[in-house]
Amino acid sequence: MLLNKLFNFFGKDLAMDLGTANTLIHTPRDGIVLNEPSVVALSNRDNKVLAVGAEAKEYLGRAPEKKLRAIRPMKDGVIADFDVTSAMIATFIRKVLQGVQLIKPRIMICVPTGITQVEKQAVIQSAQQAGARQVLLLEEPVAAAIGGSLPITEPIGNMVVDIGGGTTEVGIISLSAVAYSESIRVAGDEMDEAIQRFIREEYGLLIGETAAEKLKMNLHQGPTARITGKSLVEGVPQAVQIDMARVRESIREPISAIVNTVLRTLEKSPPELVSDVMDHGILLTGGGALLYGLPQQITQQAQVSTFVDDDPLTTALRGTGAALQQERELRDMFLN
């Protein structure tokens, strides 16, 4: 006990949401201290890290191919490039700690429900290589439920749908345990790709992922929108007016996959817990929770009320931070 107190005094505990699109870090004392894109810019000459986070994202689609490349080392919620992910985590940790630490930090990271044993080890080793003395893993639906202040320790069915950049996590939690959960690798990135594909096929225009993401987040604005891209035919910049109703239609397939996962989770869960969900509703978190019309679509098809967390982009992180502070009480919920 005394040793733990010394660790906490001289070192910092960190909670991390290591996401496909963004990485967020939380400390017990200061709350959310970092929220940056999960992007790394590398030199093509020697693979040296040139920029990380927001600065690196500016290079996406704009970097001269001979000089550097900007990549996302996370894909579908898991590590796609171990070394680059380690470098990214290390950079973010240094930003947060800002100075010499007598003791390496302890880190809790929320991860997808469907993560494999190999992927778990990759996350742990990546964080250890970045300077963590201890790494704890927590499932994203659990983290989101804690962050959303759901009564997960009570004998009540609590349902969470967390839609990130790479994965959608759906889970029903009761008595500090996951009763049933599913993870699908369909989320915000697939919607962006569907929009890019639609613009290319229907308008002969190439647009980047940043432009596609902006369209996705502005589906509610007006019947048309003006976008600029590169003409497939002439290879020159071109601006066109696009039909926003058709853009909404272009992401129907990933939306259907998410809704079907919600329905399947309800179908496979115990009836008593489903009855609780009917009474208390479904908590929607993650960036996808902000998608125009999605809560209403889930409510309509599942016949269960759906509510969005006050700050859905940080729900899982806040829950991870809270779990780190309640480690003893929630120990059985950790994956390692």
C-alpha positions as CSV (number, residue, x, y, z in Angstrom):
1,M,0.0,0.0,0.0
2,L,2.8,2.4,0.9
3,L,4.6,1.5,-2.3
4,N,1.5,2.3,-4.3
5,K,1.2,5.7,-2.6
6,L,4.8,6.5,-3.4
7,F,4.2,5.5,-7.0
8,N,1.2,7.8,-7.2
9,F,3.1,10.7,-5.6
10,F,6.2,10.6,-7.8
11,G,4.6,9.2,-11.0
12,K,1.5,10.0,-12.9
13,D,-1.4,7.6,-13.7
14,L,-2.7,8.1,-17.2
15,A,-5.9,6.9,-18.9
16,M,-5.8,6.6,-22.6
17,D,-8.3,6.2,-25.4
18,L,-6.0,4.9,-28.2
19,G,-8.4,5.4,-31.1
20,T,-8.2,4.9,-34.8
21,A,-9.0,8.6,-35.5
22,N,-7.9,10.3,-32.2
23,T,-5.9,9.6,-29.1
24,L,-7.0,11.1,-25.8
25,I,-5.2,11.1,-22.5
26,H,-6.7,11.8,-19.0
27,T,-5.1,12.3,-15.6
28,P,-6.9,12.1,-12.3
29,R,-5.8,15.6,-11.3
30,D,-6.2,17.5,-14.5
31,G,-8.9,15.6,-16.4
32,I,-8.5,15.5,-20.2
33,V,-5.0,16.8,-21.0
34,L,-4.6,15.6,-24.6
35,N,-6.9,15.1,-27.6
36,E,-5.0,14.7,-30.9
37,P,-5.4,12.8,-34.2
38,S,-3.8,9.4,-34.3
39,V,-1.5,10.4,-37.2
40,V,2.3,10.2,-37.6
41,A,4.4,11.9,-40.3
42,L,7.5,9.9,-41.3
43,S,10.5,10.8,-43.4
44,N,10.7,8.7,-46.5
45,R,14.5,8.8,-46.4
46,D,15.1,7.2,-43.0
47,N,11.6,6.6,-41.4
48,K,12.3,9.2,-38.8
49,V,9.2,10.6,-37.0
50,L,8.8,14.2,-38.2
51,A,5.4,15.1,-36.6
52,V,2.7,13.5,-34.5
53,G,-0.9,14.3,-33.9
54,A,-2.6,17.5,-35.1
55,E,0.6,18.7,-36.9
56,A,1.0,15.4,-38.7
57,K,-2.7,15.4,-39.8
58,E,-2.1,18.6,-41.7
59,Y,0.2,16.5,-44.0
60,L,-2.5,13.9,-44.8
61,G,-3.0,14.0,-48.6
62,R,-0.7,17.1,-48.8
63,A,2.8,15.7,-48.2
64,P,5.3,15.5,-51.1
65,E,5.6,11.8,-51.7
66,K,9.4,12.0,-52.1
67,K,9.9,13.7,-48.8
68,L,7.5,12.3,-46.3
69,R,4.3,10.3,-45.7
70,A,1.6,10.8,-43.1
71,I,0.0,7.6,-41.8
72,R,-2.5,6.3,-39.3
73,P,-0.8,3.6,-37.3
74,M,-4.1,2.4,-35.8
75,K,-6.6,0.6,-38.0
76,D,-10.0,-0.8,-37.0
77,G,-9.3,0.1,-33.4
78,V,-6.1,-2.0,-33.2
79,I,-2.4,-1.5,-33.9
80,A,-1.5,-1.8,-37.6
81,D,2.1,-0.5,-37.2
82,F,3.7,-1.4,-33.9
83,D,6.9,0.8,-34.1
84,V,5.0,3.8,-35.3
85,T,2.3,3.4,-32.7
86,S,5.0,3.2,-29.9
87,A,6.6,6.4,-31.2
88,M,3.2,8.1,-31.3
89,I,2.3,7.0,-27.7
90,A,5.7,8.0,-26.4
91,T,5.4,11.5,-28.0
92,F,1.9,12.0,-26.5
93,I,3.1,10.8,-23.1
94,R,6.0,13.3,-23.2
95,K,3.6,16.1,-24.0
96,V,1.5,15.2,-21.0
97,L,4.2,14.6,-18.5
98,Q,6.3,17.7,-19.5
99,G,9.5,16.9,-17.6
100,V,11.5,14.3,-15.8
101,Q,9.5,11.7,-13.9
102,L,11.0,9.8,-11.0
103,I,8.8,6.8,-11.8
104,K,7.3,5.7,-15.1
105,P,3.6,6.2,-15.5
106,R,0.9,3.6,-15.1
107,I,-1.5,3.6,-18.0
108,M,-5.0,2.2,-18.5
109,I,-6.1,1.9,-22.1
110,C,-9.6,1.2,-23.4
111,V,-9.6,-1.3,-26.3
112,P,-12.3,-2.9,-28.6
113,T,-14.3,-5.8,-27.3
114,G,-13.3,-8.1,-30.2
115,I,-9.5,-7.5,-29.7
116,T,-7.5,-10.7,-30.0
117,Q,-4.8,-12.0,-27.6
118,V,-2.1,-11.0,-30.1
119,E,-3.6,-7.5,-30.5
120,K,-3.8,-7.1,-26.7
121,Q,-0.1,-7.9,-26.4
122,A,0.7,-5.4,-29.1
123,V,-1.1,-2.7,-27.2
124,I,0.6,-3.6,-23.9
125,Q,4.1,-3.9,-25.4
126,S,3.6,-0.7,-27.4
127,A,2.7,1.3,-24.3
128,Q,5.6,-0.4,-22.3
129,Q,8.0,0.5,-25.0
130,A,6.7,4.1,-24.9
131,G,7.6,4.3,-21.2
132,A,4.7,2.8,-19.1
133,R,5.6,0.8,-16.0
134,Q,2.3,-1.0,-16.0
135,V,-0.5,-1.2,-18.6
136,L,-4.1,-2.2,-17.8
137,L,-6.7,-2.8,-20.5
138,L,-10.5,-2.0,-20.3
139,E,-13.2,-2.9,-22.8
140,E,-14.6,0.2,-24.6
141,P,-18.3,-0.5,-23.8
142,V,-17.4,-0.8,-20.1
143,A,-15.4,2.4,-20.3
144,A,-18.2,4.2,-22.1
145,A,-20.8,3.0,-19.6
146,I,-18.7,4.2,-16.7
147,G,-18.1,7.6,-18.4
148,G,-21.8,7.9,-19.1
149,S,-22.5,7.4,-15.3
150,L,-24.6,4.2,-15.9
151,P,-25.2,2.1,-12.8
152,I,-23.1,-0.9,-14.0
153,T,-22.5,-2.3,-10.5
154,E,-26.2,-2.8,-10.0
155,P,-28.3,-5.8,-11.2
156,I,-29.7,-3.7,-14.1
157,G,-29.1,-4.1,-17.8
158,N,-27.1,-1.1,-19.2
159,M,-26.7,-0.9,-22.9
160,V,-24.0,1.1,-24.6
161,V,-23.2,1.7,-28.3
162,D,-19.8,3.3,-28.8
163,I,-19.1,4.4,-32.4
164,G,-15.5,5.4,-33.1
165,G,-13.3,5.8,-36.1
166,G,-12.5,2.2,-36.7
167,T,-14.9,0.1,-34.6
168,T,-18.4,0.1,-33.2
169,E,-18.7,-1.5,-29.8
170,V,-22.1,-2.6,-28.5
171,G,-22.5,-4.1,-25.0
172,I,-25.0,-4.8,-22.2
173,I,-23.4,-4.6,-18.8
174,S,-24.8,-5.7,-15.4
175,L,-23.3,-6.3,-11.9
176,S,-19.9,-5.1,-13.1
177,A,-19.7,-7.7,-15.9
178,V,-20.4,-7.7,-19.6
179,A,-23.5,-9.8,-20.2
180,Y,-23.1,-9.7,-24.0
181,S,-21.1,-7.6,-26.4
182,E,-20.2,-7.4,-30.0
183,S,-17.5,-5.4,-31.8
184,I,-17.7,-4.7,-35.6
185,R,-15.0,-3.0,-37.6
186,V,-17.4,-0.7,-39.2
187,A,-17.5,2.9,-38.0
188,G,-16.6,6.4,-39.0
189,D,-13.8,5.5,-41.4
190,E,-16.1,3.2,-43.4
191,M,-18.6,6.1,-43.7
192,D,-15.8,8.5,-44.9
193,E,-14.7,5.9,-47.5
194,A,-18.3,5.4,-48.7
195,I,-18.7,9.1,-49.2
196,Q,-15.4,9.3,-51.1
197,R,-16.5,6.4,-53.3
198,F,-19.9,8.1,-54.0
199,I,-18.3,11.4,-55.0
200,R,-15.8,9.7,-57.3
201,E,-18.4,7.5,-59.0
202,E,-21.3,10.1,-59.3
203,Y,-19.3,13.3,-59.8
204,G,-16.0,12.1,-61.2
205,L,-14.3,14.0,-58.4
206,L,-11.5,12.8,-56.0
207,I,-11.7,14.2,-52.5
208,G,-9.6,13.4,-49.5
209,E,-10.6,11.8,-46.2
210,T,-10.7,15.1,-44.4
211,A,-13.2,16.6,-46.9
212,A,-15.3,13.4,-46.7
213,E,-15.4,13.6,-42.9
214,K,-16.5,17.2,-43.1
215,L,-19.4,16.2,-45.4
216,K,-20.3,13.4,-43.0
217,M,-20.5,15.8,-40.0
218,N,-22.6,18.3,-41.9
219,L,-25.3,16.0,-43.4
220,H,-27.9,18.2,-41.8
221,Q,-26.9,21.4,-43.5
222,G,-29.1,22.3,-46.5
223,P,-30.2,20.3,-49.6
224,T,-26.9,20.8,-51.4
225,A,-23.3,21.5,-50.7
226,R,-20.3,22.8,-52.7
227,I,-17.2,20.7,-52.6
228,T,-13.8,21.0,-54.3
229,G,-11.7,18.1,-55.5
230,K,-9.6,16.9,-58.4
231,S,-11.3,16.0,-61.6
232,L,-10.9,12.3,-62.6
233,V,-11.1,13.2,-66.3
234,E,-8.9,16.3,-66.5
235,G,-6.8,16.0,-63.4
236,V,-7.4,19.6,-62.4
237,P,-9.2,21.2,-59.4
238,Q,-13.0,21.3,-59.8
239,A,-15.9,22.5,-57.7
240,V,-19.3,21.0,-57.9
241,Q,-22.7,21.2,-56.1
242,I,-23.7,17.9,-54.6
243,D,-27.0,16.5,-53.4
244,M,-26.8,16.0,-49.7
245,A,-29.7,13.6,-49.7
246,R,-27.7,11.3,-51.9
247,V,-24.6,11.7,-49.6
248,R,-26.8,10.5,-46.7
249,E,-27.9,7.5,-48.9
250,S,-24.3,6.7,-49.7
251,I,-23.5,5.7,-46.0
252,R,-26.6,3.6,-45.6
253,E,-24.6,0.3,-45.7
254,P,-22.3,1.1,-42.7
255,I,-25.2,2.6,-40.8
256,S,-27.3,-0.6,-41.4
257,A,-24.4,-2.7,-40.2
258,I,-24.3,-0.7,-36.9
259,V,-28.1,-0.9,-36.4
260,N,-28.1,-4.6,-37.1
261,T,-25.4,-5.1,-34.5
262,V,-27.6,-3.3,-32.0
263,L,-30.5,-5.5,-32.9
264,R,-28.4,-8.7,-32.7
265,T,-27.1,-7.7,-29.2
266,L,-30.7,-7.2,-28.0
267,E,-31.7,-10.5,-29.6
268,K,-28.9,-12.5,-27.9
269,S,-29.1,-11.0,-24.5
270,P,-31.1,-12.3,-21.5
271,P,-34.8,-11.1,-21.6
272,E,-34.5,-9.6,-18.1
273,L,-31.6,-7.4,-19.2
274,V,-33.4,-6.4,-22.4
275,S,-36.4,-5.4,-20.4
276,D,-34.1,-3.1,-18.3
277,V,-32.8,-1.6,-21.5
278,M,-36.3,-1.0,-22.7
279,D,-37.0,0.9,-19.5
280,H,-33.8,2.9,-19.4
281,G,-32.7,3.3,-23.0
282,I,-29.5,3.0,-25.0
283,L,-26.5,5.2,-24.4
284,L,-24.8,6.3,-27.6
285,T,-21.2,7.5,-27.4
286,G,-18.2,8.1,-29.6
287,G,-17.9,10.5,-32.6
288,G,-20.5,8.5,-34.5
289,A,-23.1,9.5,-31.9
290,L,-23.1,12.9,-33.5
291,L,-24.1,11.6,-36.9
292,Y,-27.2,13.3,-38.2
293,G,-30.3,11.1,-37.7
294,L,-28.5,8.0,-36.3
295,P,-30.1,8.1,-32.7
296,Q,-33.5,8.3,-34.3
297,Q,-32.8,5.5,-36.6
298,I,-31.7,3.2,-33.8
299,T,-34.7,4.1,-31.8
300,Q,-37.1,3.4,-34.7
301,Q,-35.6,0.0,-35.6
302,A,-34.9,-1.2,-32.1
303,Q,-38.0,0.2,-30.5
304,V,-35.9,1.5,-27.6
305,S,-35.2,5.1,-26.7
306,T,-31.7,6.2,-27.5
307,F,-29.8,9.1,-25.8
308,V,-26.5,10.7,-26.6
309,D,-23.9,11.4,-23.9
310,D,-23.3,15.1,-23.2
311,D,-19.8,14.8,-24.6
312,P,-19.7,11.6,-26.6
313,L,-16.2,12.1,-28.0
314,T,-14.7,11.8,-24.5
315,T,-17.1,9.4,-22.8
316,A,-14.9,6.3,-23.0
317,L,-11.8,8.3,-21.9
318,R,-13.6,9.7,-18.9
319,G,-14.8,6.2,-18.0
320,T,-11.2,4.8,-18.3
321,G,-10.0,7.6,-16.0
322,A,-12.6,6.8,-13.5
323,A,-11.9,3.1,-13.7
324,L,-8.2,3.8,-13.1
325,Q,-9.1,5.6,-9.8
326,Q,-11.4,2.7,-8.8
327,E,-9.0,-0.1,-9.8
328,R,-9.7,-2.2,-6.7
329,E,-13.5,-2.1,-7.0
330,L,-13.4,-2.8,-10.8
331,R,-10.5,-5.1,-11.0
332,D,-12.6,-8.0,-12.3
333,M,-13.6,-5.9,-15.4
334,F,-10.1,-5.5,-16.7
335,L,-8.8,-7.6,-19.5
336,N,-5.4,-8.2,-17.9
